[in-house]
Amino acid sequence: MDDLAARDISREDAERTLEAPDRIAEGRPPRVIYQRRYHDALLGEEMLLRVVIEETEVVQVIVTLYKTSKFNKYA
């Protein structure tokens, strides 16, 4: 998760999104998108964190993750 620091996303927020997402959306197979609203302490506002993963029976691999304020786009 080297992208975390570059994107100003805490490991705790990323892990919480995977453990308790508000929504799970289908991506292009075999990708799945976990998303969760959270309060971003750095920005001081509510954001949407999206974590794109590829799942197999054995492992989950994070492809990318990003935060956005465009809630309606991903509703």
C-alpha positions in Angstrom: 0.0 0.0 0.0 2.7 2.5 -1.0 0.0 4.6 -2.6 -1.4 5.5 0.8 1.2 8.1 1.7 1.2 9.6 -1.8 -2.5 9.9 -1.7 -2.8 11.1 1.9 -4.9 8.1 2.9 -4.3 6.4 6.3 -3.8 2.7 6.4 -6.6 2.6 9.1 -9.1 4.2 6.7 -8.2 1.8 3.9 -8.5 -1.2 6.2 -11.8 0.0 7.6 -13.1 0.4 4.1 -12.3 -3.2 3.2 -13.6 -4.5 6.5 -16.9 -2.5 6.7 -17.7 -0.9 3.3 -20.8 1.2 2.8 -21.1 -0.3 -0.6 -19.5 -2.9 -2.8 -19.7 -2.3 -6.6 -18.8 -4.5 -9.5 -15.8 -3.4 -11.5 -14.5 -5.0 -14.6 -14.0 -8.6 -13.8 -12.3 -9.8 -11.7 -12.3 -6.3 -10.0 -14.5 -5.3 -7.1 -14.7 -1.7 -5.7 -15.2 -1.2 -1.9 -16.3 2.3 -0.9 -17.0 4.1 2.3 -17.8 7.7 3.4 -15.4 9.0 6.1 -14.2 12.2 7.6 -10.8 13.1 6.2 -8.9 14.7 9.1 -6.3 16.3 6.7 -9.0 18.0 4.5 -11.4 18.5 7.4 -14.4 17.3 5.3 -16.3 14.2 4.4 -14.9 12.2 1.6 -15.6 8.9 -0.3 -12.8 6.4 -0.2 -12.8 3.8 -3.1 -10.6 0.8 -2.9 -10.3 -1.3 -6.1 -9.3 -4.9 -5.6 -8.9 -8.1 -7.6 -10.2 -11.1 -5.7 -9.4 -14.8 -6.0 -10.3 -17.6 -3.8 -6.9 -17.3 -2.1 -6.1 -13.5 -2.0 -7.3 -10.0 -2.3 -4.9 -7.6 -4.2 -5.4 -3.9 -4.0 -5.1 -2.5 -7.5 -5.6 1.2 -6.5 -7.4 3.4 -4.0 -8.4 7.0 -4.0 -10.5 9.5 -2.2 -13.0 11.8 -3.8 -15.7 14.3 -2.9 -17.9 13.3 -5.9 -20.5 11.3 -3.9 -23.2 11.4 -6.5 -20.9 10.1 -9.3 -20.4 6.9 -7.4 -23.8 6.5 -5.7 
